[in-house]
């Protein structure tokens, strides 16, 4: 491998990106300020509009809202794994990575623009900050911490502050078993989420779970359990922190350390604020606190979270967008170019760059990747997300295999090979981890199927992969509910909450039924409570009046 020359420096102007903020409005403030709602309203006031959102889950949520307003025929949903594009679409709801940059839209909005400072995805948000523009109106939505950076990078941009609609207060520490109803408990690994959800099921009747790796279908089904009142608790990772709208009154941190892809670290104050701010919706006040082994927050941190006052973002992640496809080494060199603006920092090596480094070691790949078009294809394939998270080497091997297929004489991934990969994911047996692994695999094939030029019949494979993903999502939801929800207890608790008076019956055999649910056995004056019924005995005692009647 030839040694590339030293990386050059480049400022935003060298990329052809506008530095002026003309026509740009930055709407900045904490959570629950109505920023996303504002973006939807402004978009619908134009003939053609695009909104870029940080998560596939959130994109789907906004898409559903817009469709409910104006009908599905006018709305497109574009993410890496899902593309719904009606022929007459006027509005495009997208993940930031999947935003179509070649559409002349009257309106463009980027949500959670503070993610431009994120180590993993920040360079994408920074690119959109400079280059995504509406013909008539551009909105940048995000945290107030971005005010100074936007003022410096986009002179002339209109900076608007929005206050939070409700009050957020610290409620100190509480045991998990004493947390109030409508609480979201936050942890930072699947194992922690599952352990807490198990405890909540035993003590409080059940919990819904939300993790970032869940498909939208599974996540929506789990959230429905919580939103409908079937369970009173939600146990989640920080996936709930990015704009997902939930009726949460209290957020309890069961952990404040996470693995960020490189190291385990404590969450920053702005990250804690983003999650804590999920408590309280619209005009309803919310609270936050700690639980489990997390020590109480110190007064300075509490003040920051309650007042939404955090240190400003100083630098944004940046990547050169003028890539050189003259050779693999020149491509790598162009990715190493550094910006010359003090507000910008060259993005660190993330998954796509690591994949390029690993796959280009293969002499066969280097032999195929000679022409600019072939190198461009290789870089495009390096953008395939590593949903499986097995290892960087394994992911590079997958990319090399797909690249070899598309660079062959047929120019396509063989249908029989692709069918075998998809059919391996089709089974719905196994536990939660097994189903989650299959979902990660089918997400990879769904992503590939939406690269139409790689497959002979992409529409067919898109339908097949979506069908399998939906089936796996339903199966995973059932497993989660079976493991973490005591349905008998949760249904009974819900009915008791909705009634001032409930009916308890004693059968001739001494069985005690409350609202037709078996809760225990009466033998003489001895009452034996059935396992699982203990969680609502306190509720029974607290209820003002019950009618006890014999059952003949």
Order of alpha helices (4+ residues) and beta strands (2+ residues): beta-beta-alpha-beta-alpha-beta-beta-beta-beta-alpha-beta-alpha-beta-beta-beta-alpha-beta-alpha-beta-beta-beta-beta-alpha-beta-alpha-beta-alpha-beta-beta-alpha-alpha-alpha-alpha-alpha-alpha-alpha-alpha-beta-beta-beta-beta-alpha-beta
